[in-house]
Amino acid sequence: MCLMAVIREEPSYGYEMARKLSERGLGLASEGSIYPILSRLQRSGMIEGYLVQSSEGPARKYYRITDKGRRSLETWKDEWKDFRSAVDSVVGVDDAG
């Protein structure tokens, strides 16, 4: 879900996505761990990859979200809100902290 949200913001390549996730507090998402996920998302039609020439070396594979991916992301966000609310309720967390 987090990868899809990053890609929705703008097309990105793997290292760039890992950096963006790390900057937002998800440092466990390494470049090596996201490529299998990107492959699954691409096979399922939620994202598509394309090559962009780089002035710094070989072409980079960028990913962009598809319409199917946008719809799935919205569904996942709603499910996440419900899940987070249920967990907050169980552990005694309210919106005020």
MOZITA-V600092 format. One record per backbone hydrogen bond with DSSP energy under -0.5 kcal/mol. NH is the residue of the N-H (numbers start at 1). CO is the residue of the C=O. E is the energy in kcal/mol with one decimal. If there is no record, write none. Layout:
[[NH CO E] [NH CO E]]
//
This chain:
[[5 1 -2.1] [6 2 -2.1] [7 3 -2.6] [8 4 -2.3] [9 5 -1.4] [10 6 -1.3] [12 63 -1.5] [14 61 -0.6] [17 13 -2.2] [18 14 -2.4] [19 15 -2.3] [20 16 -2.5] [21 17 -2.6] [22 18 -2.3] [23 19 -2.6] [24 20 -1.0] [25 22 -1.9] [26 21 -2.8] [29 26 -1.7] [30 28 -1.5] [34 30 -1.3] [35 31 -1.2] [36 32 -0.5] [37 33 -0.5] [38 34 -2.9] [39 35 -2.3] [40 36 -2.0] [41 37 -2.8] [42 38 -2.4] [43 39 -2.6] [44 40 -1.9] [45 42 -1.4] [46 41 -2.3] [47 41 -1.0] [48 64 -2.6] [50 62 -2.3] [52 60 -2.6] [54 57 -0.6] [57 54 -0.9] [60 52 -2.9] [62 50 -3.2] [62 60 -0.8] [63 12 -2.5] [64 48 -2.4] [66 46 -2.4] [70 66 -2.4] [71 67 -2.3] [72 68 -2.4] [73 69 -2.7] [74 70 -2.0] [75 71 -1.9] [76 72 -2.9] [77 73 -2.5] [78 74 -1.9] [79 75 -2.3] [80 76 -2.7] [81 77 -2.3] [82 78 -2.0] [83 79 -2.5] [84 80 -3.3] [85 81 -2.3] [86 82 -2.1] [87 83 -2.5] [88 84 -2.8] [89 85 -2.1] [90 86 -2.0] [91 87 -2.7] [92 88 -1.1] [93 88 -2.8] [97 94 -1.9]]
//
